[in-house]
Amino acid sequence: MTEPLRLSKRMSELGLCSRREADDWIARGWVRVDGKVVSELGSKVLPTQRITVERQAAAEQSKRVTVLINKPVGFVSGQAEDGYTPAVALIKPENRWLDDPSNEQFHPTQLRSLVPCGRLDIDSVGLLVLSQDGRIAKQLIGENTSVDKEYLVRVRYTKPGKLPDADLKKLNHGLWMDGKPLLPAKVRWQNDDQLSFTLKEGKKRQIRRMCDMVGLKVIGLKRVRIGRVKLGNLPEGQWRYLLPEEQF
């Protein structure tokens, strides 16, 4: 790999920030390549060149917040659509979890550029992450993410008897969606009518579609974990800050 790359892309690859943040820092003169300030957007660098950022960039990044919300049914995770309210509308002082262990003070500026790091469809509940930090978005929804997500799924079998073991194996590995094989999943029974799904990908309505393929109807779906961060006791419709020591 010796081709020059856009500086912003290289900064993102190195995990320094998101591409959008990189462009902002470059324009402010906060980025140095081999010790020299580079302030022209679109500048290119070689992979061997050393990239450093000024202290102001790190200070600004440290002020960016990440919020965990227990999304209720009826809210969309992203932009408002078809008259439905986005989950970010729930992030206000009166909905903050009283047991939030963070010392962070809420301020309306925290709502700026607070974007969902992944989807949770309108009929599903549970853990949704919104962040101002491009590094977290990249970690959770970037092309090369390795962060798994766990869901509890209440189901009803639509055929006589119970789900055959062969179909449970198919849920774990062997199903295709949108013309491609799905990555291996971990799917196991929790009790008579509830499955645990652990996935490393997040196609649109993936679990509902997977269940449909083997004759299961989803009655309820709740995301309970993203990587090492758990929903825990966070009440539905409430939110808290991600703690500095919490890592996905």
C-alpha positions in Angstrom: 0.0 0.0 0.0 2.1 2.9 -1.3 -0.6 5.0 -3.1 -1.3 8.4 -1.6 -4.6 8.6 0.3 -6.8 11.5 1.3 -5.6 12.8 4.6 -9.1 12.6 6.1 -9.4 9.0 5.1 -6.1 8.1 6.5 -6.9 9.8 9.8 -10.1 7.8 10.0 -8.3 4.5 9.2 -5.8 5.3 12.0 -8.8 5.7 14.4 -8.0 9.4 15.2 -11.4 10.6 14.3 -14.2 10.4 11.7 -13.6 11.7 8.2 -16.0 14.7 8.9 -14.1 15.5 12.0 -10.8 15.2 10.1 -11.9 17.8 7.5 -13.0 20.1 10.3 -9.6 19.8 12.1 -7.7 20.2 8.8 -9.6 23.4 8.0 -8.8 24.7 11.5 -5.0 24.0 11.1 -5.0 21.4 13.8 -3.4 18.6 11.7 0.3 18.1 11.0 1.9 15.7 8.6 5.6 15.0 9.3 5.5 18.0 11.7 4.1 20.5 9.1 0.6 22.0 9.4 -1.7 20.9 6.5 -4.8 23.0 6.2 -6.0 22.3 2.7 -9.0 20.0 2.4 -8.4 17.1 0.0 -4.7 16.9 0.7 -3.1 13.5 0.2 -0.5 11.6 2.3 1.5 8.5 2.0 0.8 5.6 4.5 4.4 6.0 5.8 3.9 9.7 6.8 3.4 10.6 10.4 0.1 12.4 11.3 -0.3 14.3 14.5 -3.1 16.5 15.8 -3.0 19.6 18.1 -4.1 19.5 21.7 -7.2 21.5 20.8 -8.6 18.6 18.7 -8.2 16.1 21.5 -9.8 18.6 24.0 -12.8 19.1 21.7 -13.1 15.4 21.1 -13.1 14.7 24.9 -16.2 17.0 25.3 -18.2 14.8 22.9 -20.8 12.7 24.5 -22.2 9.2 23.9 -25.7 8.4 25.1 -27.4 5.0 25.8 -31.1 4.9 25.5 -33.7 2.2 26.1 -35.8 2.9 23.0 -39.5 2.2 23.3 -41.8 0.9 20.4 -43.0 3.6 18.1 -39.8 5.6 17.9 -37.5 5.5 14.9 -33.7 5.3 15.5 -32.7 7.8 12.9 -34.4 10.6 11.0 -38.1 11.4 11.6 -40.2 9.5 9.0 -43.9 9.1 8.2 -44.9 11.1 11.2 -42.8 9.0 13.7 -40.6 10.6 16.3 -36.8 9.9 16.3 -35.4 8.5 19.5 -33.1 11.6 20.0 -36.3 13.5 21.0 -36.3 11.5 24.2 -32.9 12.9 25.3 -34.0 15.7 27.6 -33.4 16.2 31.3 -36.7 14.8 32.5 -36.0 11.4 30.8 -32.5 11.0 32.2 -32.2 7.9 34.4 -32.2 8.9 38.0 -29.5 6.2 38.7 -27.2 7.4 35.9 -23.7 7.0 37.5 -22.2 9.6 35.2 -21.3 13.1 36.5 -21.8 14.6 33.1 -24.1 17.7 33.1 -26.7 17.8 30.3 -26.5 20.7 27.9 -28.6 21.2 24.8 -25.4 21.6 22.7 -24.9 17.8 23.3 -27.8 17.2 20.9 -25.9 18.7 18.0 -24.5 16.0 15.7 -25.8 13.3 18.1 -26.3 10.5 15.6 -27.5 6.9 16.1 -24.7 4.3 15.8 -26.9 1.6 14.2 -30.5 0.8 13.7 -33.3 -0.5 15.9 -36.6 -0.7 14.0 -39.8 1.0 15.1 -41.3 -2.2 16.5 -38.3 -3.1 18.6 -37.1 -1.9 22.0 -33.9 -1.8 23.9 -30.3 -0.5 23.7 -29.7 2.2 21.1 -26.4 4.2 21.1 -26.3 7.8 19.9 -22.9 9.6 19.8 -21.2 12.8 18.8 -17.9 10.9 18.5 -17.2 9.7 15.0 -14.8 7.1 16.3 -17.6 5.3 18.2 -19.9 5.4 15.1 -17.1 3.9 13.0 -16.5 1.2 15.7 -20.1 0.2 15.8 -21.3 0.6 12.2 -18.1 0.8 10.1 -17.6 -1.8 7.3 -15.1 -3.7 9.4 -16.9 -3.7 12.7 -16.4 -6.8 14.9 -18.7 -5.6 17.7 -21.5 -8.2 18.3 -25.1 -7.4 19.4 -27.4 -9.5 21.5 -31.2 -9.6 21.3 -33.9 -11.4 23.2 -36.7 -12.4 20.8 -40.1 -13.7 21.8 -41.5 -15.9 19.1 -44.4 -18.1 18.1 -44.0 -21.1 15.8 -46.5 -20.9 13.0 -46.4 -24.6 12.0 -47.6 -27.7 14.0 -45.3 -29.0 16.8 -42.1 -27.2 17.7 -39.2 -25.7 15.7 -37.0 -28.6 14.4 -33.4 -28.6 15.6 -32.3 -28.5 11.9 -34.1 -25.1 11.6 -32.4 -23.8 14.8 -29.1 -24.8 13.2 -30.1 -22.8 10.0 -30.7 -19.7 12.2 -27.1 -20.2 13.5 -25.6 -20.6 10.0 -26.9 -21.3 6.6 -29.5 -18.7 5.7 -29.2 -16.3 2.8 -30.5 -12.7 2.6 -30.5 -10.2 -0.2 -28.5 -12.7 -2.4 -25.7 -13.2 0.2 -25.1 -15.8 2.9 -25.5 -14.4 6.4 -22.5 -14.4 8.8 -22.6 -17.1 11.5 -24.9 -16.1 14.4 -25.4 -17.5 17.9 -29.1 -18.5 18.4 -30.3 -20.5 21.3 -33.5 -21.0 23.3 -33.8 -19.0 26.5 -37.1 -20.6 27.4 -40.1 -22.1 25.6 -41.0 -19.0 23.6 -37.9 -16.8 23.7 -34.7 -17.0 21.7 -31.3 -15.2 22.2 -29.7 -13.9 19.0 -26.1 -12.7 18.9 -25.2 -11.1 15.5 -22.2 -9.4 14.0 -24.1 -7.8 11.2 -27.3 -5.7 11.1 -29.3 -5.9 7.9 -32.6 -4.2 7.9 -35.2 -6.2 9.9 -32.7 -9.1 9.8 -33.9 -11.1 12.8 -37.6 -10.8 11.8 -36.7 -12.0 8.3 -34.5 -14.8 9.6 -37.4 -16.0 11.9 -39.9 -15.8 9.0 -37.7 -18.1 6.9 -38.1 -20.9 9.4 -41.7 -20.4 10.3 -41.3 -18.3 13.5 -43.3 -15.1 14.0 -41.6 -12.5 16.1 -43.9 -11.2 18.9 -41.3 -9.0 20.6 -37.7 -8.0 20.1 -35.3 -6.3 22.6 -31.6 -5.5 22.1 -29.9 -6.1 25.5 -26.2 -5.7 24.6 -23.8 -4.1 22.1 -20.3 -5.5 22.5 -19.4 -5.2 26.2 -22.0 -2.6 27.0 -25.3 -3.9 28.4 -28.7 -2.4 28.6 -28.8 -3.5 32.3 -31.5 -1.8 34.4 -32.0 1.3 32.2 -35.8 1.8 32.1 -37.7 2.0 28.8 -37.8 5.5 27.4 -34.9 6.7 29.6 -31.3 7.4 28.8 -27.8 7.7 30.5 -24.3 8.7 29.4 -21.7 6.2 28.4 -19.0 6.2 31.1 -15.4 6.9 30.2 -14.4 3.4 31.4 -17.1 1.6 29.3 -15.7 0.1 26.1 -17.8 -1.5 23.4 
